Amino acid sequence: LRDTNAFLDNVFESSLDSIVVSDNKGKLQRVNRAFLQLLDCEENEVLGKMMSELSVTEEGTYETVYGEKIQIGKAHIDYMMDMVSRFITEGKISNWVSYVFRNDRKILPVEVSIVNLYNGKGLKTGSVGIVRDVTERRKAEREITKTRDFLENIVECSIDPIIIGDEVGMISKTNKSFQELLGYTEDEIQGRHIGEFVPVEPGTYESRAGTMVTLDDKFFQEAEDRMTELVEGGSLAAWQSCYLGKDGKIIPVEQTISFLYDKNGERTGVVGISRDVTERVKAEQEILKTRDFLQDIFKTSLEGIVVTDAQSTITMVNDSAVKILGYPRRDLLKRKTQDFLKTGDEMEERGKQIQKVRRKKGSVTGYEHTWTRKNGPIIDVEISIALLKDLNGALSGAVLSISDVTARKKAEQKLVESQEQLRSLASQLTLTEERERRRIATDLHDRIGQALAISKIKLGALRESTAPHGLGNDVDGIRDLIEETIRDTRSLIFDLSPPFLYELGFEKAIEWLLEDIQTQHGVTTHLISDGKLKPLDDDIR
């Protein structure tokens, strides 16, 4: 018996858990070393006291041994009273969570298990309790709670819709973004299967993007394949899928889904993060429309369109460019645009035009060149260039619009030749007219003018001979008419072909013309001459 007591005493003192023994009235009769270390006190400070004197039994704010202040409220006090009642009724209790005071009056959390002691007659003699310090566990629990609250806050505040379910897909939690995405409240989603919120059969659906979308067997086969990937691999990313909103419209989303695991590696649930790509789908649809529109222009344009990279290597041509240059499409690709230039001078000119494009920050229009077609024929082309740049503003290529203007140039040349012919013909007509005017003026001067002058002279002689007969006045009248006729004739000769131009030269003719203008119209003019001779041939005169 002595050995047994010694063994029990050794176990009592060596236990890592605090052990207390109380009498039938609840006063402490014995405590072990671990209990004293727990409360940081001496044995005489606790023996004879009730355990309740060392415990928190009143509401209030207390400082813990790990530096935090906690609020002990009515709920905890009621819990303690309930545990005491159970102990009195049942004679034992385990895992009772409580707080005890350390010697410095700071509190620490403990987990208490108590059982009554009985003598050989079955009478209660006291009780023994094991008090376990759960400070570190409480710290861990608090950290876990903080982490959980932090993660829940992230989930709830995330702009991306998040859904959490169990291992078979029953929904246990969704965030606000997910509820707003589908148009349901949390209560309407909670506890339902995720499959209830996705399209389940082929058909045509209205999309939140504003278009009608057909989900065919291929779509559902791909969904099945991705689910298989998820089950086998445990996760999948960037899955282009869709949800079915409360309004019956499908919502295009990009999903990342992963299974959740416990510490044993067993799957316990699944979390899915979705991104509403409605706006991106709209943008992609606009891009596709624009691309199709530009492709139609590219294909149907009557002008040749050539696309090059930054080194002027052709990467794309339309049918019109193939027709203009006369090469098969495959022969044009990978060639450089300068291969079609005829001479080195044209290469230099092209370089100048490219520099002009750069200076103008992107484009130049309507400059003309001569290019060579397949097998050597020369064609006239009109080219417009626009530079292409990448997102960083670096040159990535160019777009050339090419028009074959050979026929137009020929027509223009013929027009120039015709205009030259017309100008030559007009000049010939003018010269012919001037010659005729000069001939008429000469005839008037040499024939009519001379005849009138002789008539005037003869009338003068006739007047002398007829004066005695009283006919002098009649002859003078006739002579005045002839004199006036001579003046009119001279004026007509000057109008038809001024003799100054032929007899005195260009400068004298100009002087006469200015004097005549001043006489007839009163306009004063001044002639400034360099004094040099200005000979004119007969045609110009």
C-alpha positions as CSV (number, residue, x, y, z in Angstrom):
1,L,0.0,0.0,0.0
2,R,2.9,2.3,0.9
3,D,4.4,1.6,-2.6
4,T,1.1,2.3,-4.3
5,N,0.7,5.6,-2.4
6,A,4.3,6.6,-3.4
7,F,3.6,5.8,-7.0
8,L,0.4,7.8,-7.0
9,D,2.1,10.7,-5.4
10,N,4.8,10.6,-8.0
11,V,2.2,10.5,-10.8
12,F,0.4,13.4,-9.1
13,E,3.4,15.6,-8.9
14,S,4.9,14.7,-12.2
15,S,1.7,15.3,-14.3
16,L,2.0,18.0,-17.0
17,D,-1.7,18.7,-16.3
18,S,-2.7,20.6,-13.3
19,I,-4.5,18.4,-10.7
20,V,-6.5,19.6,-7.7
21,V,-8.2,17.7,-4.9
22,S,-11.0,19.2,-2.9
23,D,-12.9,18.0,0.1
24,N,-16.6,17.4,0.4
25,K,-17.2,21.1,0.8
26,G,-15.3,22.0,-2.3
27,K,-12.2,23.4,-0.5
28,L,-8.9,22.6,-2.1
29,Q,-7.0,20.1,0.0
30,R,-4.1,19.3,-2.4
31,V,-2.7,20.7,-5.7
32,N,0.2,19.6,-7.7
33,R,3.3,21.5,-8.9
34,A,1.8,22.1,-12.4
35,F,-1.2,23.8,-10.9
36,L,1.0,26.1,-8.8
37,Q,3.1,26.9,-11.9
38,L,-0.1,27.6,-13.9
39,L,-1.3,30.2,-11.4
40,D,2.2,31.4,-10.5
41,C,1.5,31.1,-6.7
42,E,2.6,29.2,-3.6
43,E,0.7,26.2,-2.2
44,N,-0.4,28.1,0.9
45,E,-2.0,30.7,-1.3
46,V,-4.6,28.3,-2.7
47,L,-5.1,25.5,-0.1
48,G,-8.4,25.9,1.8
49,K,-9.9,28.1,-0.9
50,M,-12.9,27.2,-3.0
51,M,-12.2,26.6,-6.7
52,S,-14.8,29.3,-7.4
53,E,-12.5,31.9,-5.7
54,L,-9.9,31.2,-8.3
55,S,-12.3,31.4,-11.2
56,V,-14.0,34.2,-13.1
57,T,-17.6,34.3,-11.8
58,E,-18.6,37.8,-12.6
59,E,-19.3,39.8,-15.8
60,G,-16.7,42.3,-16.8
61,T,-13.6,43.1,-18.9
62,Y,-10.5,41.1,-18.0
63,E,-6.9,41.1,-19.3
64,T,-5.6,37.8,-20.4
65,V,-2.1,36.4,-19.9
66,Y,-1.5,36.7,-23.7
67,G,-2.1,40.5,-23.6
68,E,-5.6,40.9,-24.8
69,K,-8.7,42.2,-23.1
70,I,-11.8,40.1,-23.3
71,Q,-15.4,40.8,-22.2
72,I,-17.0,38.1,-20.0
73,G,-20.7,38.4,-20.4
74,K,-23.8,37.0,-19.0
75,A,-23.8,34.1,-21.5
76,H,-20.5,32.8,-20.1
77,I,-21.7,33.2,-16.5
78,D,-24.9,31.3,-17.3
79,Y,-22.8,28.6,-19.0
80,M,-20.7,28.2,-15.8
81,M,-23.9,27.9,-13.7
82,D,-25.2,25.2,-16.0
83,M,-21.9,23.3,-15.8
84,V,-22.0,23.4,-11.9
85,S,-25.6,22.1,-12.0
86,R,-24.6,19.3,-14.2
87,F,-21.7,18.4,-12.0
88,I,-23.9,18.3,-8.9
89,T,-26.5,16.2,-10.7
90,E,-24.1,13.8,-12.5
91,G,-21.1,13.7,-10.2
92,K,-18.7,14.4,-13.0
93,I,-18.1,16.7,-15.9
94,S,-15.5,16.9,-18.6
95,N,-14.1,19.6,-21.0
96,W,-15.6,22.5,-19.0
97,V,-14.2,25.7,-20.5
98,S,-13.5,28.3,-17.9
99,Y,-11.1,31.1,-16.9
100,V,-9.0,31.1,-13.7
101,F,-7.0,34.0,-12.2
102,R,-3.2,33.9,-12.2
103,N,-1.5,35.4,-9.2
104,D,-1.2,38.8,-11.1
105,R,-5.0,38.8,-11.5
106,K,-4.7,38.2,-15.3
107,I,-6.9,35.4,-16.5
108,L,-6.1,32.4,-18.5
109,P,-8.4,29.9,-20.3
110,V,-8.5,26.4,-19.0
111,E,-10.4,23.2,-19.7
112,V,-11.6,21.4,-16.6
113,S,-12.6,17.8,-16.0
114,I,-14.0,16.9,-12.5
115,V,-15.1,13.7,-10.9
116,N,-16.4,13.0,-7.4
117,L,-14.5,10.8,-5.0
118,Y,-16.2,8.2,-2.8
119,N,-15.1,6.0,0.2
120,G,-15.6,2.3,0.6
121,K,-19.1,2.9,1.8
122,G,-20.1,4.9,-1.3
123,L,-20.2,8.1,0.5
124,K,-18.8,11.2,-1.3
125,T,-15.6,12.4,0.3
126,G,-14.5,15.1,-2.2
127,S,-13.5,15.5,-5.8
128,V,-10.5,15.5,-8.1
129,G,-10.1,17.8,-11.0
130,I,-7.7,18.0,-13.9
131,V,-7.2,21.6,-15.1
132,R,-5.5,22.0,-18.5
133,D,-4.1,25.2,-19.7
134,V,-5.6,25.9,-23.2
135,T,-3.9,29.3,-23.7
136,E,-2.0,28.2,-26.7
137,R,-5.0,26.5,-28.1
138,R,-7.1,29.6,-27.6
139,K,-4.4,31.6,-29.3
140,A,-4.5,29.2,-32.2
141,E,-8.3,29.3,-32.2
142,R,-8.2,33.1,-32.3
143,E,-5.7,33.1,-35.1
144,I,-7.9,30.6,-37.0
145,T,-10.9,32.8,-36.3
146,K,-9.1,35.9,-37.5
147,T,-7.9,34.0,-40.6
148,R,-11.4,32.7,-41.2
149,D,-12.9,36.1,-40.8
150,F,-10.2,37.6,-43.0
151,L,-10.9,35.0,-45.7
152,E,-14.6,35.4,-45.4
153,N,-14.2,39.1,-45.7
154,I,-12.1,38.6,-48.9
155,V,-14.7,36.3,-50.3
156,E,-17.6,38.6,-49.5
157,C,-15.8,41.7,-50.7
158,S,-14.5,40.1,-53.9
159,I,-15.7,41.7,-57.1
160,D,-15.5,38.2,-58.7
161,P,-18.4,35.9,-58.0
162,I,-17.4,33.1,-55.6
163,I,-19.4,29.9,-54.8
164,I,-18.5,27.2,-52.3
165,G,-20.1,23.8,-52.2
166,D,-19.6,20.3,-50.7
167,E,-17.9,17.4,-52.5
168,V,-21.1,16.6,-54.4
169,G,-21.9,20.2,-55.5
170,M,-24.5,21.3,-53.0
171,I,-24.0,25.0,-52.4
172,S,-23.0,26.0,-48.9
173,K,-21.9,29.6,-49.4
174,T,-21.9,32.3,-52.1
175,N,-20.7,35.9,-51.9
176,K,-22.7,39.0,-52.8
177,S,-21.1,39.3,-56.3
178,F,-22.4,35.8,-57.2
179,Q,-25.9,36.6,-55.9
180,E,-25.9,39.8,-57.9
181,L,-24.6,38.0,-61.0
182,L,-27.4,35.5,-61.0
183,G,-30.1,37.8,-59.6
184,Y,-30.9,35.5,-56.6
185,T,-30.8,36.1,-52.9
186,E,-28.5,34.1,-50.7
187,D,-31.5,32.1,-49.3
188,E,-32.7,31.3,-52.8
189,I,-29.3,29.7,-53.6
190,Q,-28.2,28.1,-50.3
191,G,-28.6,24.3,-50.2
192,R,-29.3,23.9,-53.9
193,H,-27.1,22.0,-56.4
194,I,-24.9,24.1,-58.6
195,G,-26.4,22.2,-61.6
196,E,-29.6,24.2,-61.1
197,F,-27.9,27.4,-62.2
198,V,-26.4,26.3,-65.5
199,P,-28.1,25.5,-68.9
200,V,-28.7,21.7,-69.0
201,E,-29.9,21.1,-72.6
202,P,-29.0,22.4,-76.1
203,G,-31.0,25.3,-77.4
204,T,-30.9,29.0,-78.3
205,Y,-30.8,31.3,-75.3
206,E,-30.8,35.1,-74.9
207,S,-27.5,36.4,-73.5
208,R,-26.8,39.2,-71.1
209,A,-24.5,40.4,-73.9
210,G,-27.6,41.3,-75.9
211,T,-27.4,38.5,-78.5
212,M,-29.0,35.1,-79.1
213,V,-26.5,32.3,-78.4
214,T,-26.9,28.7,-79.5
215,L,-25.6,26.1,-77.1
216,D,-25.2,22.9,-79.1
217,D,-24.0,19.3,-78.3
218,K,-20.4,20.4,-78.7
219,F,-20.8,22.9,-75.9
220,F,-22.2,20.3,-73.5
221,Q,-19.6,17.8,-74.5
222,E,-16.8,20.3,-73.8
223,A,-18.5,21.0,-70.4
224,E,-18.5,17.2,-69.6
225,D,-14.8,17.0,-70.6
226,R,-13.9,19.9,-68.3
227,M,-15.8,18.3,-65.4
228,T,-13.8,15.1,-66.0
229,E,-10.6,17.2,-66.0
230,L,-11.8,18.7,-62.7
231,V,-12.5,15.3,-61.1
232,E,-9.3,13.7,-62.2
233,G,-7.0,16.7,-61.7
234,G,-8.6,18.4,-58.8
235,S,-8.8,21.8,-60.4
236,L,-9.3,23.6,-63.7
237,A,-8.7,27.2,-64.8
238,A,-10.0,29.7,-67.4
239,W,-13.0,27.6,-68.4
240,Q,-15.2,29.6,-70.7
241,S,-18.7,28.7,-69.6
242,C,-22.0,30.3,-68.6
243,Y,-24.5,30.5,-65.8
244,L,-28.3,30.8,-66.2
245,G,-29.6,33.9,-64.4
246,K,-32.9,34.2,-62.7
247,D,-34.2,36.2,-65.7
248,G,-33.6,33.2,-67.9
249,K,-30.7,34.8,-69.7
250,I,-27.3,33.1,-70.0
251,I,-24.3,34.9,-68.5
252,P,-20.9,34.2,-70.1
253,V,-18.3,33.6,-67.4
254,E,-14.7,32.5,-67.1
255,Q,-14.4,30.0,-64.2
256,T,-11.6,28.6,-62.0
257,I,-12.6,25.7,-59.9
258,S,-10.7,23.7,-57.3
259,F,-11.6,21.0,-54.8
260,L,-11.1,21.6,-51.0
261,Y,-9.2,18.9,-48.9
262,D,-9.0,18.1,-45.3
263,K,-5.7,17.3,-43.5
264,N,-6.0,13.7,-44.6
265,G,-6.2,14.7,-48.2
266,E,-9.9,13.8,-48.5
267,R,-12.1,16.0,-50.6
268,T,-14.4,18.0,-48.5
269,G,-15.8,20.5,-50.9
270,V,-15.3,22.7,-54.0
271,V,-14.8,26.4,-54.6
272,G,-15.4,28.2,-57.8
273,I,-14.4,31.7,-58.8
274,S,-16.1,33.2,-61.8
275,R,-15.5,36.3,-63.8
276,D,-18.4,38.0,-65.6
277,V,-17.1,38.3,-69.2
278,T,-20.3,39.9,-70.6
279,E,-18.5,43.1,-71.5
280,R,-15.5,41.2,-72.9
281,V,-17.9,39.1,-75.1
282,K,-19.5,42.3,-76.3
283,A,-16.1,43.8,-77.1
284,E,-15.1,40.5,-78.9
285,Q,-18.3,40.6,-80.9
286,E,-17.6,44.2,-81.9
287,I,-14.0,43.2,-82.8
288,L,-15.3,40.3,-84.9
289,K,-17.8,42.6,-86.7
290,T,-15.1,45.1,-87.4
291,R,-12.7,42.4,-88.5
292,D,-15.4,40.9,-90.9
293,F,-16.2,44.4,-92.2
294,L,-12.5,45.2,-92.8
295,Q,-12.0,41.7,-94.4
296,D,-14.9,42.4,-96.8
297,I,-13.3,45.7,-97.7
298,F,-10.0,44.0,-98.1
299,K,-11.4,41.3,-100.3
300,T,-13.7,43.4,-102.5
301,S,-11.7,46.6,-102.8
302,L,-10.9,47.6,-106.4
303,E,-7.7,49.0,-105.2
304,G,-4.8,46.7,-104.4
305,I,-4.1,46.5,-100.7
306,V,-0.7,45.3,-99.5
307,V,0.2,44.7,-95.8
308,T,3.9,44.5,-94.8
309,D,5.9,44.0,-91.6
310,A,8.4,46.5,-90.2
311,Q,11.0,45.3,-92.8
312,S,8.7,46.0,-95.7
313,T,8.2,42.3,-96.3
314,I,4.7,41.5,-97.7
315,T,2.6,39.5,-95.3
316,M,-0.9,39.9,-96.9
317,V,-2.3,41.0,-100.3
318,N,-5.9,41.2,-101.7
319,D,-7.1,39.9,-105.0
320,S,-6.8,43.4,-106.6
321,A,-3.1,43.6,-105.7
322,V,-2.6,40.2,-107.2
323,K,-4.3,41.4,-110.4
324,I,-2.4,44.7,-110.5
325,L,1.1,43.1,-110.0
326,G,0.4,40.0,-112.1
327,Y,2.0,37.6,-109.6
328,P,0.3,34.6,-107.9
329,R,-0.4,35.3,-104.3
330,R,2.2,32.8,-103.0
331,D,4.9,34.6,-105.0
332,L,4.0,38.0,-103.6
333,L,4.2,36.9,-99.9
334,K,7.6,37.2,-98.3
335,R,8.8,39.6,-101.0
336,K,9.7,43.2,-100.2
337,T,7.8,46.1,-101.8
338,Q,11.0,47.6,-103.1
339,D,11.4,44.6,-105.3
340,F,8.8,46.1,-107.6
341,L,10.6,49.5,-108.0
342,K,12.3,50.0,-111.4
343,T,15.4,52.1,-110.6
344,G,17.7,53.2,-107.8
345,D,16.3,56.7,-108.1
346,E,12.8,55.3,-107.4
347,M,14.3,53.5,-104.4
348,E,15.6,56.8,-103.1
349,E,12.2,58.5,-103.8
350,R,10.5,55.7,-101.9
351,G,12.8,56.3,-98.9
352,K,11.8,60.0,-99.0
353,Q,8.2,59.1,-99.0
354,I,8.6,56.8,-96.0
355,Q,10.3,59.6,-94.2
356,K,7.4,61.8,-95.1
357,V,5.1,59.3,-93.6
358,R,7.0,59.3,-90.4
359,R,7.1,63.0,-90.2
360,K,3.3,63.1,-90.7
361,K,3.0,60.6,-87.9
362,G,1.3,57.8,-89.8
363,S,0.2,58.3,-93.4
364,V,0.8,59.8,-96.8
365,T,-1.6,59.7,-99.7
366,G,-1.5,59.9,-103.5
367,Y,2.1,59.8,-104.5
368,E,2.9,58.3,-107.9
369,H,5.5,55.7,-108.9
370,T,6.3,53.3,-111.6
371,W,6.4,49.6,-110.6
372,T,7.2,46.5,-112.6
373,R,4.7,43.7,-113.1
374,K,5.7,40.1,-113.6
375,N,7.9,39.5,-116.6
376,G,8.9,43.2,-116.7
377,P,6.0,45.4,-117.9
378,I,6.0,48.8,-116.4
379,I,2.9,50.2,-114.8
380,D,2.0,53.6,-113.3
381,V,0.7,53.3,-109.8
382,E,-0.7,55.7,-107.2
383,I,0.2,54.7,-103.7
384,S,-1.1,55.7,-100.2
385,I,0.8,54.5,-97.1
386,A,-0.3,54.2,-93.5
387,L,2.1,53.0,-90.8
388,L,1.1,50.3,-88.3
389,K,2.3,50.5,-84.7
390,D,2.2,48.0,-81.8
391,L,0.8,48.8,-78.3
392,N,4.2,50.4,-77.3
393,G,4.1,52.8,-80.3
394,A,6.9,50.9,-82.2
395,L,6.7,50.5,-85.9
396,S,5.2,47.0,-86.7
397,G,4.4,47.4,-90.4
398,A,2.5,49.3,-93.1
399,V,-0.6,49.2,-95.2
400,L,-0.3,50.2,-98.9
401,S,-3.2,51.1,-101.1
402,I,-2.2,50.7,-104.7
403,S,-4.1,51.9,-107.8
404,D,-3.1,51.1,-111.3
405,V,-3.2,54.5,-113.0
406,T,-1.5,53.4,-116.3
407,A,-4.7,53.9,-118.3
408,R,-5.3,57.2,-116.6
409,K,-1.7,58.4,-117.3
410,K,-2.0,57.5,-120.9
411,A,-5.3,59.3,-121.1
412,E,-3.7,62.3,-119.4
413,Q,-0.8,62.2,-121.9
414,K,-3.3,62.1,-124.8
415,L,-5.1,65.0,-123.2
416,V,-1.9,67.0,-122.9
417,E,-1.0,66.2,-126.5
418,S,-4.5,67.3,-127.6
419,Q,-4.2,70.5,-125.6
420,E,-0.8,71.1,-127.3
421,Q,-2.4,70.5,-130.7
422,L,-5.3,72.9,-129.8
423,R,-2.9,75.5,-128.6
424,S,-0.9,75.1,-131.8
425,L,-4.0,75.3,-133.9
426,A,-5.2,78.4,-132.0
427,S,-1.8,79.9,-132.6
428,Q,-2.0,79.1,-136.3
429,L,-5.5,80.6,-136.5
430,T,-4.3,83.7,-134.7
431,L,-1.4,84.0,-137.0
432,T,-3.5,83.4,-140.0
433,E,-6.0,86.0,-138.8
434,E,-3.3,88.5,-138.2
435,R,-1.8,87.9,-141.6
436,E,-5.2,88.4,-143.2
437,R,-5.7,91.6,-141.2
438,R,-2.3,92.8,-142.3
439,R,-3.1,91.9,-145.9
440,I,-6.4,93.7,-145.7
441,A,-4.7,96.7,-144.1
442,T,-2.0,96.7,-146.8
443,D,-4.7,96.5,-149.5
444,L,-6.6,99.4,-147.9
445,H,-3.4,101.5,-147.7
446,D,-2.0,100.6,-151.1
447,R,-5.2,100.6,-153.2
448,I,-8.0,102.4,-151.5
449,G,-5.8,104.9,-149.6
450,Q,-3.8,105.7,-152.7
451,A,-6.9,106.1,-154.8
452,L,-8.5,108.4,-152.3
453,A,-5.3,110.5,-152.0
454,I,-5.1,110.9,-155.9
455,S,-8.8,111.8,-155.9
456,K,-8.2,114.5,-153.4
457,I,-5.3,115.9,-155.5
458,K,-7.4,115.9,-158.6
459,L,-10.3,117.6,-156.9
460,G,-7.9,120.3,-155.8
461,A,-6.9,120.9,-159.5
462,L,-10.6,120.7,-160.5
463,R,-11.5,123.4,-158.1
464,E,-9.0,125.8,-159.6
465,S,-10.4,125.3,-163.0
466,T,-14.1,125.6,-162.0
467,A,-13.7,128.5,-159.6
468,P,-14.7,131.1,-162.3
469,H,-17.9,129.2,-162.9
470,G,-19.1,129.2,-159.2
471,L,-18.5,125.5,-158.6
472,G,-15.7,125.9,-155.9
473,N,-18.0,125.3,-152.9
474,D,-19.3,122.1,-154.4
475,V,-15.9,120.8,-155.1
476,D,-14.7,121.7,-151.6
477,G,-17.6,119.7,-150.1
478,I,-16.6,116.7,-152.1
479,R,-13.0,117.2,-151.2
480,D,-13.9,117.3,-147.5
481,L,-15.8,114.0,-147.8
482,I,-12.8,112.4,-149.4
483,E,-10.5,113.9,-146.6
484,E,-12.8,112.4,-144.0
485,T,-12.8,109.0,-145.8
486,I,-9.0,109.1,-145.9
487,R,-8.9,109.6,-142.1
488,D,-11.4,106.8,-141.5
489,T,-9.4,104.5,-143.8
490,R,-6.2,105.3,-141.9
491,S,-7.9,104.6,-138.6
492,L,-9.3,101.3,-139.9
493,I,-5.8,100.3,-141.1
494,F,-4.4,101.1,-137.6
495,D,-7.1,99.0,-136.0
496,L,-6.6,96.1,-138.3
497,S,-2.8,96.0,-138.1
498,P,-0.9,98.9,-136.5
499,P,2.0,99.8,-138.7
500,F,4.1,100.8,-135.8
501,L,4.7,97.1,-134.9
502,Y,6.1,96.4,-138.3
503,E,7.8,99.7,-139.1
504,L,9.1,101.0,-135.7
505,G,9.2,97.9,-133.5
506,F,7.5,96.5,-130.3
507,E,8.4,99.3,-127.9
508,K,7.1,102.1,-130.2
509,A,3.9,100.1,-130.8
510,I,3.4,99.9,-127.0
511,E,4.0,103.7,-126.7
512,W,1.4,104.3,-129.4
513,L,-1.1,102.0,-127.8
514,L,-0.7,103.7,-124.4
515,E,-1.2,107.1,-125.9
516,D,-4.3,105.9,-127.7
517,I,-5.7,104.5,-124.5
518,Q,-5.1,107.8,-122.7
519,T,-6.7,109.8,-125.6
520,Q,-9.8,107.6,-125.8
521,H,-10.3,106.8,-122.1
522,G,-8.4,109.4,-120.1
523,V,-6.2,106.8,-118.3
524,T,-2.7,108.0,-117.6
525,T,-0.1,105.4,-118.1
526,H,3.7,105.3,-117.9
527,L,6.0,102.9,-119.9
528,I,9.2,101.8,-118.2
529,S,11.7,100.3,-120.6
530,D,15.2,98.8,-120.3
531,G,16.2,100.5,-123.6
532,K,17.2,97.2,-125.2
533,L,16.0,96.2,-128.7
534,K,13.2,93.7,-128.8
535,P,13.2,92.2,-132.2
536,L,10.2,90.1,-133.2
537,D,9.8,87.8,-136.2
538,D,7.0,88.4,-138.7
539,D,4.8,85.6,-137.2
540,I,4.8,87.1,-133.7
541,R,4.2,90.6,-135.2
